């Protein structure tokens, strides 16, 4: 478990947005307010919240740009072969997540909240069209829709690059607070 956590944290700090997203995924938790502070579940939840705080304060860096652009590029390629609407929604979500990360220094993966945060009128119209016509994992779109959306993808990629270039985020994260957090975690595990 400890080695796994160390490796997992290393991957996040190297700029892997998939791992970052997994940590921020909205989950349905039971009501923790009834649990004792010292309960195992309460302690794990508290540690995850500590880790998220550390990542926002010390772990965000310009290293995530490669993830966002690379993931969007691979989904764009998949879309070109399969025409699945889901690929387009992934592209929008990942590029808008990158924009919000670099512009606002916030981590957000919920597409509906991202639409409100990024606010590009013509892109919003296209994206809302996709969302309204998305039925399931197998939903397919047409060449006509693809042509309208190619401009959006290019525009969002340009915005992401612009905000990443202008961002005050460091080139690499500060590892020291995470070393301290890992030490505390190991110490708690031994108790």
C-alpha positions in Angstrom: 0.0 0.0 0.0 2.7 2.5 0.9 4.8 1.9 -2.2 1.6 2.1 -4.3 0.7 5.5 -2.7 4.2 6.8 -3.3 4.2 5.8 -7.0 0.7 7.1 -7.4 1.7 10.5 -6.0 4.8 10.6 -8.2 2.7 10.1 -11.3 0.3 12.9 -10.3 3.2 15.3 -9.6 4.8 14.5 -13.0 1.7 15.9 -14.7 -0.6 13.0 -15.3 -4.1 14.5 -15.4 -5.8 11.1 -15.4 -4.6 10.5 -11.8 -5.4 14.0 -10.9 -8.9 13.6 -12.2 -9.4 10.4 -10.3 -8.6 12.2 -7.1 -11.1 14.9 -7.9 -13.9 12.7 -9.3 -17.2 13.3 -7.6 -18.1 10.3 -5.6 -21.2 9.4 -3.7 -19.9 9.1 -0.1 -22.0 8.0 2.8 -22.8 10.6 5.4 -19.4 11.0 7.3 -20.7 13.4 9.8 -21.9 10.5 12.0 -18.5 8.8 12.0 -16.0 9.4 14.7 -13.0 11.6 13.8 -10.7 8.7 14.6 -12.6 6.1 12.6 -10.7 4.5 9.7 -13.1 5.9 7.1 -13.0 9.4 8.6 -9.2 9.3 8.8 -8.9 8.2 5.1 -11.3 10.9 4.0 -9.4 13.5 6.0 -6.1 12.4 4.4 -7.5 12.6 0.9 -8.7 16.2 1.6 -5.2 17.0 3.0 -3.6 15.6 -0.2 -6.0 17.6 -2.4 -5.2 20.8 -0.5 -1.4 20.1 -1.0 -1.8 19.4 -4.7 -3.7 22.7 -5.2 -1.1 24.6 -3.2 2.2 22.9 -4.1 1.6 20.3 -6.8 0.1 22.1 -9.8 2.6 23.0 -12.4 3.0 23.5 -16.1 3.7 19.8 -16.6 -0.1 19.1 -17.0 -0.2 20.9 -20.4 1.2 17.8 -22.2 -1.5 15.6 -20.6 -4.4 17.9 -21.6 -3.2 18.5 -25.2 -2.0 14.9 -25.7 -5.3 13.4 -24.4 -7.3 15.8 -26.6 -5.2 14.9 -29.6 -5.7 11.1 -29.0 -9.5 11.5 -28.5 -9.6 13.6 -31.7 -7.9 10.8 -33.5 -10.3 8.3 -32.1 -13.2 10.5 -33.1 -11.9 10.6 -36.7 -12.1 6.9 -36.8 -15.3 6.2 -34.8 -17.3 9.4 -34.9 -18.4 8.8 -31.4 -19.9 11.8 -29.6 -18.3 10.7 -26.4 -14.8 11.4 -27.9 -15.9 15.0 -28.6 -17.2 15.5 -25.1 -13.9 14.2 -23.7 -12.0 16.6 -25.9 -14.1 19.6 -24.7 -13.9 18.5 -21.1 -10.1 17.9 -21.0 -9.3 21.1 -22.9 -11.6 23.2 -20.8 -10.2 21.6 -17.6 -6.7 22.7 -18.7 -7.9 26.2 -19.4 -9.5 26.5 -16.0 -6.3 25.0 -14.4 -4.0 27.5 -15.9 -6.3 30.5 -16.0 -7.9 30.1 -12.6 -5.5 27.7 -10.9 -8.5 25.5 -10.1 -9.2 21.8 -10.7 -12.5 21.1 -12.3 -13.7 18.2 -14.4 -17.5 18.6 -14.4 -18.4 19.5 -18.0 -21.5 21.5 -17.0 -19.5 23.7 -14.5 -16.7 24.0 -17.1 -19.1 25.4 -19.7 -20.1 28.1 -17.2 -16.5 28.9 -16.2 -15.0 29.0 -19.8 -17.9 30.9 -21.5 -17.2 30.9 -25.2 -20.6 31.6 -26.9 -20.1 29.8 -30.2 -18.4 26.9 -28.4 -21.1 26.7 -25.8 -23.7 26.4 -28.6 -21.9 23.5 -30.2 -21.2 21.8 -27.0 -24.8 22.1 -25.8 -25.9 20.7 -29.1 -23.7 17.7 -28.5 -24.9 17.2 -24.9 -28.5 17.5 -26.0 -28.0 14.8 -28.7 -25.9 12.5 -26.6 -27.9 9.4 -25.8 -25.3 6.7 -24.8 -21.7 5.5 -25.3 -22.5 4.5 -28.8 -23.9 7.9 -30.0 -22.4 8.8 -33.3 -22.2 12.2 -34.9 -21.8 13.2 -38.6 -19.2 14.9 -40.8 -21.3 18.1 -40.8 -21.1 18.3 -37.0 -17.4 17.3 -37.0 -16.6 20.2 -39.3 -18.4 22.7 -37.0 -16.5 21.4 -34.0 -13.0 21.2 -35.5 -12.8 25.0 -35.1 -13.8 24.7 -31.4 -11.1 22.2 -30.8 -8.4 24.4 -32.4 -9.7 27.4 -30.5 -9.7 25.6 -27.1 -6.2 24.2 -27.7 -4.9 27.7 -28.5 -6.6 29.1 -25.4 -5.1 26.3 -23.3 -1.6 27.0 -24.7 -2.0 30.8 -24.1 -3.1 30.4 -20.5 -0.4 27.8 -19.8 2.2 30.2 -21.2 0.9 33.1 -19.1 0.3 31.0 -16.0 2.1 31.8 -12.8 2.2 28.1 -12.0 5.8 26.8 -11.6 7.5 24.6 -14.2 7.6 21.7 -11.7 5.9 21.1 -8.3 7.3 21.6 -4.9 8.0 18.1 -3.6 8.9 18.9 0.0 5.3 19.3 1.3 4.5 15.9 -0.2 7.5 14.3 1.5 6.2 15.6 4.8 2.7 14.4 4.0 4.0 10.9 3.2 6.0 10.8 6.4 2.8 11.7 8.4 0.9 9.1 6.4 3.4 6.3 7.2 3.6 7.3 10.8 -0.2 7.1 11.1 -0.2 3.7 9.4 2.3 2.4 11.9 0.2 3.5 14.9 
